[in-house]
Amino acid sequence: MSTASIIEMGNRNSSVHETLNRFQQLFNNLCAGNMAELNSIYSDNVWFQDPFCTVRGIDELTEYFTGAYANVISCGFEFGDPVISGENVCIPWVMSLQHKRIRKGKAVKVDGISQLIIREGRVTSHRDYFDVGQLLYENLPLMGGVIRWIRNQAG
């Protein structure tokens, strides 16, 4: 990502950019064995929400990600161009996930976007939007074929 590809509204805040870069690096290196790294990006009282849960505080976030990554074989993100307005950031991504319990460990790609608030070099709010069907339902042994067929028929 080059700085020319960033869509920015208002004044440039180097702290936001630096934190966003660290955020991207963290999520491309995150695994079950390095959850302590979350402390380097998130504030102690971070608020996090995704389609599965809502948590408050770094301890709850660490516990949630520890469980989420317990059966992950590999997980990486291709981040798109962020939109930055002051301390508010939206950044699209494509997650490539290999999970022991999804498609027998075969790679799955999921499109999503993270909405962040970054204050004083820390993420204080993080909300992820993604299609749970693309992650789970389409990859279940029986239901997956039906859902993929419905999706293909719809468009």
C-alpha positions in Angstrom: 0.0 0.0 0.0 1.4 3.4 -0.9 0.4 6.6 0.8 -1.1 7.7 -2.5 -3.7 5.0 -2.3 -5.0 6.2 1.0 -8.3 8.2 0.9 -8.0 10.7 3.6 -10.4 13.4 4.9 -9.1 16.2 7.0 -5.7 16.5 8.6 -3.1 13.7 8.3 -2.4 12.1 11.7 0.9 10.2 11.6 -0.1 8.3 14.8 -3.2 6.9 13.1 -1.1 5.8 10.1 1.6 4.2 12.2 -1.0 2.4 14.3 -2.8 1.2 11.2 0.4 -0.2 9.8 1.1 -2.0 13.0 -2.5 -3.3 13.0 -2.0 -4.8 9.5 1.3 -6.4 10.5 -0.2 -7.8 13.7 -3.1 -9.5 11.8 -0.8 -10.9 9.2 1.3 -12.5 12.0 -1.3 -13.3 14.6 -1.5 -16.9 15.7 -2.5 -18.9 18.8 1.0 -18.5 20.2 1.3 -14.7 20.2 -1.9 -13.3 21.5 0.1 -11.1 23.9 0.8 -9.0 20.9 -2.7 -7.6 21.0 -1.6 -5.4 23.9 0.7 -3.5 21.5 -2.2 -2.3 19.4 -5.3 -2.2 21.5 -6.2 0.0 24.4 -7.0 -1.6 27.7 -10.7 -0.8 27.4 -11.1 -1.6 23.7 -14.6 -2.4 22.4 -14.7 -5.1 19.7 -17.6 -6.5 17.7 -17.9 -8.9 14.8 -20.8 -11.1 13.6 -20.1 -13.6 16.3 -19.7 -11.6 19.5 -19.1 -8.3 21.3 -16.4 -7.9 23.9 -15.1 -5.1 26.0 -11.5 -4.8 27.3 -8.2 -6.3 26.3 -8.6 -9.3 28.5 -11.9 -10.3 26.9 -10.5 -9.6 23.4 -7.5 -11.7 24.1 -9.7 -14.6 25.3 -12.0 -14.3 22.3 -9.1 -14.3 19.8 -7.4 -17.2 21.7 -10.5 -19.3 21.1 -11.0 -18.1 17.6 -7.4 -19.0 16.6 -7.2 -22.3 18.5 -7.8 -24.4 15.4 -6.4 -22.1 12.8 -3.7 -23.6 10.5 -3.0 -20.2 8.8 -4.6 -16.9 8.5 -3.6 -13.9 6.5 -5.1 -10.7 5.2 -4.8 -8.7 2.0 -5.7 -5.2 3.0 -7.2 -2.7 0.6 -6.9 1.1 0.6 -8.1 2.6 3.9 -10.4 5.5 4.2 -9.2 7.8 7.1 -11.1 10.7 8.7 -9.3 11.9 11.7 -9.1 9.0 14.1 -11.7 7.0 12.2 -10.5 4.3 9.8 -12.3 1.9 7.5 -10.1 -0.7 5.8 -11.3 -3.4 3.5 -9.7 -6.8 3.5 -9.7 -10.3 2.1 -8.9 -13.0 4.7 -7.3 -16.2 3.6 -8.1 -18.8 6.3 -7.1 -22.4 6.8 -9.0 -23.9 9.8 -9.0 -27.5 11.0 -12.8 -27.5 11.2 -13.7 -25.6 8.0 -13.4 -27.5 4.6 -11.1 -30.0 6.2 -8.3 -27.4 6.4 -8.6 -26.2 2.8 -8.2 -22.4 2.2 -11.3 -20.2 2.4 -11.4 -16.6 1.3 -13.7 -14.1 3.1 -14.3 -10.5 2.1 -14.7 -8.0 5.0 -14.0 -4.5 6.3 -12.8 -3.2 9.7 -14.0 0.0 11.2 -11.5 1.3 13.7 -11.1 4.3 16.0 -7.5 5.0 16.8 -6.6 7.3 19.7 -3.2 8.1 21.0 -1.6 5.2 19.0 -4.1 2.6 20.2 -7.2 1.0 18.7 -10.0 1.9 21.1 -12.8 0.5 18.9 -12.8 -2.3 16.3 -15.8 -3.6 14.4 -15.5 -6.2 11.7 -18.1 -6.7 9.0 -18.1 -9.8 6.9 -20.4 -12.4 5.4 -20.7 -15.3 7.9 -22.1 -17.4 5.1 -19.0 -16.9 3.1 -16.9 -18.0 6.1 -19.0 -20.8 7.5 -22.3 -21.8 5.9 -21.0 -22.2 2.4 -18.3 -24.5 3.7 -20.4 -26.9 5.7 -20.5 -30.4 4.3 -24.3 -30.6 3.4 -25.5 -27.1 3.8 -22.6 -25.6 1.9 -23.7 -27.0 -1.5 -27.2 -25.7 -1.0 -26.1 -22.3 0.0 -23.6 -22.0 -2.9 -26.4 -23.1 -5.3 -28.8 -20.4 -3.9 -26.1 -17.7 -4.1 -25.4 -18.7 -7.7 -29.1 -18.6 -8.6 -29.5 -15.2 -7.0 -26.9 -13.5 -9.0 
